Amino acid sequence: MDPRWGLPNTESHRDLHIWIIENLQMVPVPEPAYGNFFEKHCYVVLHVPQRLKATPGAPKDLHYWIGKMAGAGAEGAPGSLLQQLNEALGGAAVQHREVQGHESACFRSYFRSGIIYRKGGLASARKHVETNVYNIQRLLRIRGGKHVSATEVELSWHSFNKSDVFLLDLGRMMIQWNGPKASAAKKARGLFLTHSLRDRERGGRAQVSVVDDEAEATDLMEIMEAVLGHRVRNLHAAMPSKRMSELQKANVHLYQICQKSKDLVVQELSTCPLTQDLLQEENCYMLDQGSFKIYVWQGRLASLQDRGAAFRRALSFIQAKGYPSYTSVEVMDDGAESAGFKQLFRSWSGQQRKNKNLSGMGKLLQVKLDVGKLHSQPELAAQLRMVDDASGSVQVWCVQDSCRRPVDPKRHGQLCADCCYLVLYTYRRMGLTQHVLYLWQGLQATAHEISALRANAEELDLWYREALVQEHVTMGSEPPHFLAIFQGQLMIFQGRPSHSRKGHPAPAVSLFHIQGTDSYNTRTVEVPARASALNSNDVFLLVTANLCNLWFGKGCSGDQREMARTVVTIISREDMEIVLEGQEPPDFWEALGGQAPYSSNKRPPEDVCDFQPRLFECSCQAGPLVLTEVVFFSQEDLDEYDVMLLDAWQEIFLWMGAAASEWKQKAVAWGQEYLKTHPAGRSLATPIVLVKQGHEPPTFTGWFCSWDPYKWSSTQSYKEVVEGDLGAVSTISEITAEIVNFQLSRWPGNDRAGPLALRALKSSEDSSESWSSLSELGPRVGTGSRSTISRSTISRSTISRSTISSASSSSYQSSPRSLGSGGLPQEQLRHRAAKDLPEGVDPAHKEAYLSDSDFQDIFGKSKEEFYSMAKWRQQQEKQQLGFF
């Protein structure tokens, strides 16, 4: 632990640590205030994942946050400060520059309930947030996607718009007003933030109410208009937020930066797709992802001078390029790269894995598949891409003429390159029947056939009550589980449906490429019958009318040869002859049209990419697809309104929330667009898996640290949460009284006093006409006019304790006793029904119309003492004394 910074030791039980910068000093922010940021300040945020704290060299993230009202000196401060902090932490920290309103996905992911921007500054970090304080009035605009932010705005109807969510915070009551065009997801996330504020700042004791429809929430609208006044103009449309599409993010450039004498040299090295070998450990590099983000990579042998200048150089680059000043900057050391940076390269090998060559296929050779293990350890299922040991049942349909036709079980593994197939796999997990539907697409299939494939898949999904996991598979890129369910007998023929050969004569010569070492990973593909198709590392089967030759390349293994022998019997019943490379008879080459060069180089070891899974929220509300990353994700980040994309590199998952079915038809296209625009040049044949809420396979859940299969059955919907807030609703009169009292207490030094308070003060200035002035706030009893504030509200608001303590003596004269000199006789008030009371008397507050002396005689205390008591005590005494 470094005493200069108050940095945490490894025994800390929190992932997050925040400091506010005051007088160039780092002052710790109390944990209850996390997520609150004052606009005039800068902050330092340190994140160390709890599960990795004890790991040497564990990844850390250091953020320097700049408020929009911070001084000019804040711009250049992050470089030296973060560099010193990084050294104090032992290095290995990714350093970020964050600007208010444009924070990175990594930064926003720390604050699940949302970020709150607070106006101005504060004198001390110890008062960063005050709890259990109710004399407050503020308006917050809530915006954003998965992780929202709330900005304090002017307390006026002018701040409202049609598409956002607004929170009117009145201390004991919090009213969430939802714009008529706000999405269901926005409303739900806004309510999550509202509840979080209530729990953190009011100890859960504030009342939360929601205005979804103004016409149905007249009582709440009365309270809002008491604070904001009458709305005199229509709501305006919200300004659309500027978010970059995936196509814009795909334009990346790599630069080498170095200092030559007094000049800084920035030299462009490459554009996408980038390769890792471009980065040399003695240099520093800048990766430009447009105005989205600037990355600075520092080699482990780079000079201290270069390291210290990283942020300054990045800011100069941003200015030279004309990018917005809020463009994110991320600085990292060699070996401590972020997941986002690594995925901008075609492949990435971490230091700890450079000598390991275990692909998913290779792991299958070393791990004996145990269905129990795969189900109890979903992380293993995810890594192996196997939902089980492939021992379930299989149904296959060929899609022809827009219809699906069942395939004879004896020919299940025999597919045709110019056709499309549906393969339904059924298995048991946790006592429940689960289904995976593979949509297999041949490379020669037409667009019409592909469209028919998807239409038939939708029909099957409806038949199974939308419980199917749908995996889109392209020929040649079949996932391990798809290969395993055919037990090594997957055969792909060219140009003819092998399961229906009538009218399709077999060609005179056929050549088959057999790839695989066991029944879990073997596929056989028909290739052009010519010598150039051969490869010394594999096994090939040549079939003619008169011969059947099994050709072994010099580089193939014993397992490959053994597996090939079992495949031959399925393709041809002719007597098989073994042919070794270099010992081919003349008729072998004659059948292939003569000898020709073919690949004979030793196949390099399969590249193992050190990529981490990444989760994104999908959105295309206004144009192209926009993905927002959720860093350090968990199951809690999956909401019923979401479409989420999980990039596991070898396959793409699209998760559909229960309330997001409207996007179902577009989800797979989003996955394809993501692959197409990915800067690393991803294969468009990467499998895309469509997963629905409540039907997640272990290959999906295994990428999450923990998974609760019963979460969806116990989670309340937005409607249920709103209905749960309806209990014990305070009356309009009580809330409005507090509004008046709060605004009077701020008079005259605060220009935020609302219209209700101004009118109340005006009435109190003229003691001779105090009641008639206050009555302008609402109709007298017996009148039929409509008003936003009832007579009972007026009576309450003029006598409450805070009015007495806050207003002048003339203000106090505006209580109901001023109806007549000395008040009303107690005989006209005590033990009287509402219909028998004098005109203008509020039956809920009859005691207020007594004279001061009568009140003292009957209640044994002054009015001020009485109204300072708890509400239940007031009601109890009134009932005992005949004023209830």
JOVENMO-V582647 format. One line per field, one symbol per residue. burial: I if it has 9 or more other ideal C-beta (glycine too) atoms within 8 Angstrom, else O. Layout:
burial = ???
//
This chain:
burial = OOOOIIIIOOOOOOOIIIIIIIOOOIIIIIOOIIIIIIIOIIIIIIIIIOOIIOOOOIIIIIIIIIIOOIOOOIOIIIIOIIIOIIOIIOIIIIIIIIIIIIIIIIIIIIIOOIIIIIOOOIOOIOOIIOIOOOOIIOIIIIIIOIIIIIIIOOIOIOIIIIIIIIIIIIIIIIIIIIIOOIOOIIIIIIIIIIIIIIIIIIOOOIIIIIIOOOOOIOOIIIIIIIIIIOOOOOIOOIOOOOOIIIOIIIIIIIIIIIIOOOOIOIOOOOOIOIIIOIIOIOIIIIIIIIOIIIIIIIIOOIOOOIIIIIIIIIIIIIIOOOIOOOIIIIIIOIIIIIIIIIIIIOIIIOOOIOOOOOOIIIIIOOOOIOIOIIIOIIOIIIIIIIIIIIOIOIOIIIIOOOOOOOIOOOIIIIIIIIIIIIIIIIIOIOOOOIIIIIIIIIOOIOOOIIOIIIIIIOOIIOOIOOOIIIIIIIIOIIIIIIIIIIOIIIIIIIOIIIIOIOOOOOOOIIIIIIOIIIOIIIIIIIIOIIIOIIIIIIIIIIIIOOIIIIIIIIOIOOOIIOIIIOIIOOIIOOOIOOIOIOOOOOOIIOIIOOOIOIOOOOOOOOOIOOIOIIIIIIIIOOOOIIIIIIOIOOIOIIIIIIIIIIIIOOIIIIIIIIOIOOIIOOIIOIIIIIIOIIIIOOOOOIIIIIIIIOIIIIIIIIIIOOOOOOOOOOOOOIOOIIOOIOOOOOOIIIIIIIIIIIIIIIIOOOOOIIOIIIIIIIIIOIIOOIIOIIIOIIIOIOOOOOOOIIIIIIIIIIIIIIIIOIIOOIIIIIIIIIIOOOIIOIOOIIOIOOOOIOOOIIOOIIIIIIIIOIIIOIIOOOIIOIIOIOOOOIIOIIOOIOIO
//
